Amino acid sequence: MNRAHPYMANSTEEAKKHMLNAIGAATVDELFEQIPDEHITTRQFGLPDPLASEVELKRHLTGVLGKNEHCEDNLSFLGGGTWQHHVPAICDEIWTRSEFLTSVWGTGSSDLGRNQAWFEFASQLGELVGMEFVGLPVYSWGAAVGHSMRMATRMTGRGRILVPALMDPQRLDVARTYAGFPEQEGHIEIAYVGYHPATGRIDLADLGSRLDEGVAAVYFENPGYLGVIEDQSAEIARMARAAGAETIVGVDPTSLGVIVPPSDYGADIAVGTTQPLGIHMNGGGGVGGFIATRDEERYAREYPTLQVSLTDTTQEGERAFGLALFQQSSYGSREDGKDWTGNSVYLWAIANAAYMSVLGPSGFEELGGAILRRSHYAARRIAAVPGVSLPWPTGFFKEFVVRFDETGPPVAEINRRLREHGIFGGRDLSSDFPDLGQSALYCVTEVHSRADIDRLTTALEEVTR
């Protein structure tokens, strides 16, 4: 019987034949003839039988989703890439409005206030990081790092980027995909800069020994991936500038109510995450990353992202919002653009704008202060657990490293036991950073109460015996 799949109306044999005839192909296999035979698998996958009805599909999906353990029902101290912050109700209310949710960015008729919201996002984020020129968000912090590295190499004509040895391996892996393969033309070399074991901060002597005429940029984070505030930031930027390199700084925007913005200590390009700005924790999708610079043409001409600006209209005295430098993006020039933008998270920019407008300058100061107080209280309480220590007990923002070398079980077992208490423990660092021994990265934000922290330490006293 020539019957379509219930969820794919154009899947009948007649429909397939009609489409193949239209493109001049005899079989579907001809569409993939450019793929080498050795790259085509012949094994059987053993997939389950297809679901034949919507009732069965709903039951299946509900069962799968019901296995999830989330941070609403569990106490979580995970961080290191996605953080649990409070999301004001207004953020969800704004971004789910049909004007934004159903807007198609490519047509003027679908604007419905979208361009103004994007303009407000860029303006507010620029105010936060102390930069005047901000692009629309990219997929993630790692994507922002990758794009900024490529911007720096195009600007300087050099091909090496220096990064901290204590950088998030997953974030660095994303950035490496932008660097390309060694045999490719334009490949970017990424080299590590060491750190001081006693402080967790960048080793300036090692940085100085690696800075030469081949370095396009120095990338570092403040606070760093393991939470340490880099108090040598101005000196790092000075050293990079003296070597003719750009300075790229990665920042957590929630810290900027209590830590000076990267522009104050010499950053040329600021990147970071937008997930803490009104976006719920999620996995498997984009959580948002930003790129910001000074308002100078040499930087503006290297942006791969979309920009929203103000412009005059045909009516005298009237202003409108519109896309600027569109032609240098992959949207405007495809493969000839500055870089391939790929997937993005433009809808999250709406939530980010709502979040920043609700907090305002005083709100960010209150937020940062609350996080500092709670995280340092947590660090003191955890450090008092027998056998537990903190290699860097001061000088951090919301994340800090906890060492379990002198307790009996390793971090993986401790985290498994904490799960029995309804707690997600810190991110296990033992495989990524073996020099740190049995260590975990703990995160404390404004959502954690004193009672939550006391509950964690009580559980740690039990599970580390």
Sequence and secondary structure as in RCSB ss.txt:
>XXXX:A:sequence
MNRAHPYMANSTEEAKKHMLNAIGAATVDELFEQIPDEHITTRQFGLPDPLASEVELKRHLTGVLGKNEHCEDNL
SFLGGGTWQHHVPAICDEIWTRSEFLTSVWGTGSSDLGRNQAWFEFASQLGELVGMEFVGLPVYSWGAAVGHSMR
MATRMTGRGRILVPALMDPQRLDVARTYAGFPEQEGHIEIAYVGYHPATGRIDLADLGSRLDEGVAAVYFENPGY
LGVIEDQSAEIARMARAAGAETIVGVDPTSLGVIVPPSDYGADIAVGTTQPLGIHMNGGGGVGGFIATRDEERYA
REYPTLQVSLTDTTQEGERAFGLALFQQSSYGSREDGKDWTGNSVYLWAIANAAYMSVLGPSGFEELGGAILRRS
HYAARRIAAVPGVSLPWPTGFFKEFVVRFDETGPPVAEINRRLREHGIFGGRDLSSDFPDLGQSALYCVTEVHSR
ADIDRLTTALEEVTR
>XXXX:A:secstr
    BTTBTT SHHHHHHHHHHHT SSGGGGGTTS GGGS  S         SHHHHHHHHHHHHTT   TTTSE
E   SSS      HHHHHHHTSHHHHT  TT GGG TTHHHHHHHHHHHHHHHHT SEE   BS HHHHHHHHHH
HHHHHH   EEEEETTS HHHHHHHHHHH  TTSTT  EEEEE B TTT SB HHHHHHH STTEEEEEEESS T
TSB  TTHHHHHHHHHHTT EEEEEE GGGGGTS  GGGGT SEEEEE TTTT    SSS   EEEEE S HHHH
TT  S EEEEEE SSTT EEEEEESGGGSHHHHGGGSSS   SB HHHHHHHHHHHHHHHHHHHHHHHHHHHHHH
HHHHHHHHTSTT B SS SSBSSEEEEE TTSSS HHHHHHHHHTTTEE  EE TTT GGG SEEEEE  TT  H
HHHHHHHHHHHHHT 
